[in-house]
C-alpha cells in the first residue's frame, strides 16, 4: 500500500481530522488515535483500522509519553484551536526540534493566523466565510449549506491529507519535515476554485439559483417522479439535450433549450409534469438506453446496489453491516484497502498498552504511567465484556 510504514499520531477531534486519518489509514499508514484519558465514549465514526491510546496531556508524564512517541512518528494530525498544543508544550517548534522529519498537520477552521484564528466555528461558518456558501441554494431562497461536506470534509480532512502526502513527498528530497497549516475556510475556497475562476463565463452573472449550474436552467436540475423519487438532469450540451427530449417525447419546438425566461418556465413545467407521469425505475430504464446525462437520484441503499457501483466496487459493507465508500482514487499498483471492511472501531484506550510497547515502553513503565493517571489502559477483559 502506498503509505505502508508511515506512522501517524491523530489527536482525537471532530469529523475533519478523523477523515484525514482514515484516508491515510486506508492507504496503508499506521494511524494511532490519541484520546483523552478520561473520556468514556467516542463519537468518531471514522476510526476503523486505527489504534487508540488514551493519554492525559495535562499531566507531565502524559506529555512526556506523547513527546517520546512523536520522536518515532512521521505525522501528527492536530485538530485544536490555535495555541492549545503550545500551552501543553507540544507545539511544532518543540516537536520538530526533537524530530526534524516530522510532518505536523494543523487542521483548524480559520488557520493559525488572522483575526478569526481563535474563534470557534463549524462547517457552515467556514463555508460562509469562504464565499462559496453564497453561491449555493435555490432562487429567492436563503443559501443552503451542503450538510458539512464542503468545509469539514472536502476543504478540511481531504485537503489536509493531500497536504500531508505532499509534505511526505518533499521530505524524500530534503529529509526535513514541516508544518501543514490546513484551514477549512481556505480549503473550502480552494476545492471551489473553478467557481471563482469561471465567473467571467456566460453561465454566471445572475443571482443565486438563476444560473445554468445552480438550478436556474431547466436542463440542469432534478425532477420528481410518480413514486416520489427524483431524476437528475444534466443535459448541458445540445447533443445531450436532444437525447433528453427524445427520452421525454418532446420536440425542440415544444421544448427549446434556450428561450426567453417565460419560455424556459413553460418548458420546466412541461418537464416536471412529464417526469411525474412515470416512476423513477421507469425513467431509469428509458434513459439507460440514451446518452442524455440523465440519471436516477439514488438513496444510500440504492447506490450500493446500483449495477455500475457494484461492478466498480464503489462501496463495501463494514464490520457493523453498514455500507461505506471504498478508498478512492484506485491506484493500479498500490490501491487503498477500506479499513472499515475488516476492522472494528477501537474503544478508547483499547491499544494503550500495545502501542506504548511498540514505542519502547516497558511493562513497568506503562503500569506506573497508568497508575499516575497519565494514561488509561483498556484491558482485554474490558473489551471482552463489550463484545
C-alpha positions as CSV (number, residue, x, y, z in Angstrom):
1,X,0.0,0.0,0.0
2,X,1.2,3.5,-0.8
3,X,1.6,4.7,2.8
4,X,2.8,1.5,4.3
5,X,5.4,2.2,7.1
6,X,4.1,5.7,7.8
7,X,3.3,6.2,11.5
8,X,0.6,8.8,12.3
9,X,-0.5,10.2,15.6
10,X,-4.0,11.6,15.3
11,X,-5.2,13.7,18.2
12,X,-8.8,12.9,18.7
13,X,-11.2,15.5,17.4
14,X,-14.4,16.0,15.4
15,X,-15.1,14.8,11.8
16,X,-12.5,16.6,9.7
17,X,-9.4,15.2,11.5
18,X,-10.8,11.6,11.7
19,X,-11.4,11.7,7.9
20,X,-7.9,12.8,7.3
21,X,-6.6,9.9,9.5
22,X,-9.0,7.5,7.8
23,X,-7.7,8.4,4.4
24,X,-4.1,7.8,5.5
25,X,-5.1,4.5,7.1
26,X,-7.0,3.3,4.1
27,X,-3.8,3.8,2.0
28,X,-1.6,1.9,4.5
29,X,-0.5,4.2,7.2
30,X,-0.4,3.0,10.8
31,X,-2.7,5.6,12.5
32,X,-2.9,5.9,16.2
33,X,-5.7,8.0,17.7
34,X,-4.7,9.8,20.8
35,X,-7.8,10.0,23.0
36,X,-8.4,11.8,26.3
37,X,-7.6,9.5,29.2
38,X,-10.9,10.3,31.0
39,X,-13.3,10.2,28.0
40,X,-15.9,7.4,28.3
41,X,-17.2,7.2,24.8
42,X,-16.1,8.2,21.3
43,X,-18.4,9.6,18.6
44,X,-15.8,9.0,15.9
45,X,-17.3,7.2,13.0
46,X,-14.1,7.2,11.0
47,X,-11.8,5.2,13.3
48,X,-11.9,1.7,11.7
49,X,-8.4,0.3,11.5
50,X,-6.9,2.9,13.9
51,X,-5.4,2.1,17.3
52,X,-6.5,4.1,20.3
53,X,-4.2,5.2,23.1
54,X,-5.7,7.3,25.9
55,X,-3.4,9.9,27.4
56,X,-3.7,12.7,29.9
57,X,-1.9,15.5,28.1
58,X,-2.5,17.9,31.0
59,X,-0.1,15.8,33.1
60,X,3.7,16.0,32.9
61,X,4.0,12.2,32.3
62,X,1.3,12.2,29.6
63,X,3.2,15.0,27.8
64,X,6.4,13.1,28.0
65,X,4.7,9.9,26.6
66,X,3.5,11.9,23.7
67,X,6.9,13.5,23.1
68,X,8.5,10.2,23.1
69,X,6.0,8.8,20.6
70,X,6.3,11.9,18.3
71,X,10.1,11.3,18.1
72,X,9.3,8.0,16.4
73,X,6.4,9.1,14.2
74,X,6.1,10.5,10.7
75,X,2.9,12.6,11.0
76,X,0.9,14.4,13.7
77,X,-2.7,15.4,12.9
78,X,-3.7,18.2,15.4
79,X,-7.4,19.5,15.3
80,X,-7.4,22.0,18.1
81,X,-7.7,25.8,18.0
82,X,-4.6,27.9,17.7
83,X,-2.4,27.8,20.8
84,X,-3.8,24.7,22.5
85,X,-0.8,22.5,21.7
86,X,1.6,25.3,22.6
87,X,0.0,25.5,26.1
88,X,0.6,21.8,26.5
89,X,4.3,22.2,25.5
90,X,3.6,20.1,22.4
91,X,3.7,22.7,19.6
92,X,5.5,22.2,16.4
93,X,8.5,24.3,17.5
94,X,9.1,21.8,20.3
95,X,8.4,18.5,18.5
96,X,10.2,19.3,15.2
97,X,13.3,20.2,17.2
98,X,13.3,16.6,18.5
99,X,12.2,15.1,15.2
100,X,13.3,17.1,12.2
101,X,11.5,14.7,9.8
102,X,8.1,15.2,11.5
103,X,5.1,16.4,9.4
104,X,3.0,18.4,11.8
105,X,-0.5,18.9,10.3
106,X,-2.7,21.6,12.0
107,X,-6.3,21.2,10.9
108,X,-8.5,24.1,12.0
109,X,-11.4,26.2,10.8
110,X,-9.7,29.6,10.4
111,X,-6.0,28.6,10.3
112,X,-3.1,29.6,12.5
113,X,-3.1,33.3,11.7
114,X,-5.7,36.1,11.2
115,X,-8.4,37.8,13.3
116,X,-10.6,34.7,13.5
117,X,-7.8,32.2,14.4
118,X,-9.0,31.9,18.0
119,X,-12.7,31.7,17.1
120,X,-14.9,28.7,17.2
121,X,-16.9,27.6,14.2
122,X,-18.5,24.8,12.2
123,X,-18.7,23.9,8.5
124,X,-21.5,26.3,7.8
125,X,-19.4,29.2,9.2
126,X,-16.2,28.2,7.2
127,X,-18.3,27.8,4.0
128,X,-19.9,31.2,4.6
129,X,-16.5,33.0,5.2
130,X,-15.0,31.3,2.1
131,X,-17.6,32.9,-0.1
132,X,-18.8,29.6,-1.5
133,X,-22.0,29.3,0.6
134,X,-23.3,32.5,-1.0
135,X,-23.4,30.6,-4.4
136,X,-25.4,27.6,-3.1
137,X,-29.2,27.5,-3.0
138,X,-32.4,27.9,-4.9
139,X,-33.5,31.2,-6.4
140,X,-35.1,33.7,-3.9
141,X,-34.2,31.5,-1.0
142,X,-31.5,31.7,1.6
143,X,-28.1,30.0,1.0
144,X,-28.3,26.2,1.6
145,X,-25.3,24.5,3.3
146,X,-24.4,21.2,1.7
147,X,-24.6,19.4,5.0
148,X,-21.0,19.6,6.3
149,X,-19.3,18.1,3.3
150,X,-17.8,21.3,1.8
151,X,-15.6,22.7,4.6
152,X,-15.3,19.8,7.1
153,X,-14.5,17.0,4.7
154,X,-13.6,18.4,1.2
155,X,-11.9,21.6,2.4
156,X,-10.7,20.0,5.7
157,X,-10.0,16.3,6.0
158,X,-9.3,15.6,2.4
159,X,-7.2,18.8,1.7
160,X,-5.2,18.2,4.9
161,X,-4.5,14.6,3.8
162,X,-3.3,16.0,0.5
163,X,-1.0,18.4,2.3
164,X,0.4,15.7,4.4
165,X,1.2,13.4,1.4
166,X,2.9,16.4,-0.4
167,X,5.0,17.1,2.7
168,X,6.0,13.4,2.9
169,X,7.0,13.5,-0.8
170,X,9.0,16.7,-0.2
171,X,10.7,15.0,2.7
172,X,12.1,12.3,0.4
173,X,14.2,15.1,-1.2
174,X,15.1,17.3,1.7
175,X,15.0,14.9,4.6
176,X,13.1,17.5,6.6
177,X,9.5,17.7,7.9
178,X,7.3,20.8,8.0
179,X,4.1,22.3,9.4
180,X,0.9,21.9,7.3
181,X,-1.5,24.8,8.1
182,X,-4.8,23.4,6.9
183,X,-7.6,26.0,7.2
184,X,-11.1,24.8,6.4
185,X,-12.0,28.3,5.1
186,X,-9.2,28.2,2.6
187,X,-9.8,24.5,1.8
188,X,-13.4,25.1,1.0
189,X,-12.4,28.0,-1.2
190,X,-9.7,26.1,-2.9
191,X,-11.8,23.0,-3.8
192,X,-14.3,25.5,-5.2
193,X,-11.6,27.2,-7.3
194,X,-13.5,26.7,-10.5
195,X,-16.4,28.7,-9.2
196,X,-14.2,31.7,-8.5
197,X,-12.1,31.4,-11.7
198,X,-15.0,30.9,-14.1
199,X,-17.1,34.0,-13.1
200,X,-16.3,35.6,-16.5
201,X,-18.1,32.8,-18.3
202,X,-21.6,33.5,-19.6
203,X,-23.0,30.7,-17.4
204,X,-22.8,33.1,-14.4
205,X,-23.9,36.7,-13.9
206,X,-27.3,36.1,-12.4
207,X,-28.5,35.9,-8.8
208,X,-28.1,32.6,-6.8
209,X,-30.3,29.8,-8.2
210,X,-30.8,31.5,-11.6
211,X,-27.6,30.4,-13.4
212,X,-27.1,27.4,-15.6
213,X,-25.4,25.2,-13.0
214,X,-27.2,26.2,-9.8
215,X,-30.7,25.1,-10.7
216,X,-31.5,28.1,-12.9
217,X,-31.7,26.0,-16.0
218,X,-34.5,23.5,-16.8
219,X,-31.9,21.2,-18.4
220,X,-29.7,21.1,-15.3
221,X,-31.9,20.2,-12.3
222,X,-33.7,17.4,-10.5
223,X,-37.3,16.4,-11.2
224,X,-39.7,14.4,-9.0
225,X,-41.1,11.2,-10.4
226,X,-44.5,9.5,-10.0
227,X,-43.4,7.5,-7.0
228,X,-41.7,10.3,-5.1
229,X,-38.2,9.6,-6.4
230,X,-36.1,12.0,-8.4
231,X,-34.2,12.1,-11.6
232,X,-31.0,14.2,-12.1
233,X,-30.9,16.0,-15.5
234,X,-27.5,17.4,-16.7
235,X,-28.2,17.8,-20.4
236,X,-26.0,20.8,-20.9
237,X,-24.7,20.3,-24.4
238,X,-27.1,20.4,-27.4
239,X,-26.4,16.7,-28.3
240,X,-27.3,15.6,-24.8
241,X,-30.4,17.9,-24.7
242,X,-31.5,16.3,-28.0
243,X,-31.3,12.9,-26.3
244,X,-33.2,14.3,-23.3
245,X,-36.1,15.4,-25.5
246,X,-36.1,12.0,-27.2
247,X,-36.5,10.3,-23.8
248,X,-39.2,12.6,-22.7
249,X,-41.0,12.6,-26.1
250,X,-40.8,16.3,-26.9
251,X,-39.6,18.1,-30.0
252,X,-37.2,21.0,-29.9
253,X,-40.1,23.3,-31.0
254,X,-42.2,22.1,-28.0
255,X,-39.3,22.5,-25.5
256,X,-36.5,24.7,-26.8
257,X,-33.2,24.6,-24.8
258,X,-32.5,28.3,-24.9
259,X,-35.5,30.6,-24.9
260,X,-36.8,33.6,-23.1
261,X,-37.4,33.4,-19.3
262,X,-41.1,32.9,-19.9
263,X,-40.4,30.1,-22.4
264,X,-38.0,28.5,-20.0
265,X,-40.5,28.4,-17.2
266,X,-43.1,26.8,-19.6
267,X,-40.5,24.1,-20.5
268,X,-39.7,23.5,-16.9
269,X,-43.4,22.9,-16.2
270,X,-43.6,20.5,-19.2
271,X,-40.6,18.6,-17.8
272,X,-42.0,18.5,-14.3
273,X,-45.3,17.1,-15.5
274,X,-43.7,14.6,-17.7
275,X,-41.3,13.2,-15.1
276,X,-44.2,13.0,-12.7
277,X,-46.0,10.6,-15.1
278,X,-43.6,7.7,-14.6
279,X,-41.8,6.1,-11.7
280,X,-38.1,6.5,-11.1
281,X,-37.4,2.9,-12.2
282,X,-39.3,3.5,-15.5
283,X,-37.4,6.7,-16.2
284,X,-34.1,5.0,-15.3
285,X,-34.8,2.2,-17.8
286,X,-35.6,4.8,-20.5
287,X,-32.5,6.9,-20.0
288,X,-30.1,3.9,-19.6
289,X,-30.7,3.5,-23.4
290,X,-29.9,7.1,-24.2
291,X,-26.8,9.3,-23.8
292,X,-28.6,12.2,-22.3
293,X,-26.8,12.7,-19.0
294,X,-29.9,11.8,-17.0
295,X,-29.6,9.5,-14.0
296,X,-31.7,8.5,-11.0
297,X,-31.0,10.2,-7.7
298,X,-30.1,7.2,-5.6
299,X,-30.5,6.7,-1.8
300,X,-27.6,5.2,0.1
301,X,-29.2,1.8,-0.1
302,X,-29.9,2.1,-3.8
303,X,-26.4,3.4,-4.5
304,X,-24.8,0.2,-3.0
305,X,-27.0,-2.0,-5.2
306,X,-26.6,0.0,-8.5
307,X,-25.0,-2.1,-11.2
308,X,-22.2,0.4,-12.1
309,X,-21.3,0.9,-8.4
310,X,-21.4,-2.9,-7.8
311,X,-19.1,-3.6,-10.7
312,X,-16.7,-0.8,-9.7
313,X,-16.9,-1.9,-6.0
314,X,-17.6,1.6,-5.0
315,X,-19.0,0.5,-1.7
316,X,-18.1,-2.1,0.9
317,X,-20.1,-3.3,3.9
318,X,-18.3,-2.5,7.1
319,X,-18.0,-4.6,10.3
320,X,-21.2,-3.1,11.6
321,X,-23.2,-4.1,8.4
322,X,-23.3,-0.5,7.1
323,X,-22.3,0.5,3.6
324,X,-19.2,2.7,3.3
325,X,-17.3,4.0,0.3
326,X,-14.1,2.2,-0.8
327,X,-10.9,4.2,-0.9
328,X,-10.6,6.5,-4.0
329,X,-8.9,7.0,-6.3
330,X,-8.0,3.5,-7.3
331,X,-4.2,3.0,-7.7
332,X,-3.2,0.2,-10.1
333,X,-0.1,-0.9,-8.1
334,X,-0.8,0.2,-4.5
335,X,-4.6,0.5,-4.1
336,X,-6.1,1.5,-0.8
337,X,-8.0,-1.0,1.3
338,X,-11.0,0.0,3.3
339,X,-10.2,-0.4,7.0
340,X,-14.0,-0.3,7.6
341,X,-14.4,-3.6,5.8
342,X,-12.1,-5.5,8.1
343,X,-11.7,-3.6,11.3
344,X,-13.9,-2.5,14.2
345,X,-13.8,1.0,15.6
346,X,-11.5,0.9,18.6
347,X,-12.6,1.5,22.2
348,X,-10.9,4.5,23.9
349,X,-7.6,3.3,25.2
350,X,-8.0,-0.2,23.8
351,X,-4.5,-0.2,22.4
352,X,-2.7,1.9,25.1
353,X,-0.5,-1.0,26.3
354,X,0.1,-2.4,22.8
355,X,1.0,1.0,21.3
356,X,3.3,2.0,24.2
357,X,5.0,-1.3,23.9
358,X,5.6,-0.7,20.2
359,X,7.1,2.7,21.1
360,X,9.6,1.0,23.5
361,X,7.9,1.5,26.9
362,X,8.4,-1.4,29.3
363,X,5.6,-3.1,31.2
364,X,6.6,-1.5,34.4
365,X,6.7,2.0,32.8
366,X,3.3,1.5,31.4
367,X,1.9,0.4,34.8
368,X,3.5,3.4,36.5
369,X,2.2,5.8,33.9
370,X,-1.3,4.4,34.2
371,X,-1.3,4.4,38.0
372,X,-0.1,8.0,37.9
373,X,-3.2,9.0,35.9
374,X,-1.3,9.9,32.8
375,X,-2.8,7.2,30.6
376,X,-5.8,4.9,30.6
377,X,-5.2,1.2,29.8
378,X,-8.3,-0.5,28.4
379,X,-7.5,-4.1,29.3
380,X,-8.6,-7.2,27.3
381,X,-11.2,-8.3,29.8
382,X,-13.0,-4.9,29.5
383,X,-13.1,-5.4,25.7
384,X,-14.4,-8.9,26.0
385,X,-17.3,-7.6,28.2
386,X,-18.3,-5.2,25.5
387,X,-18.3,-7.8,22.6
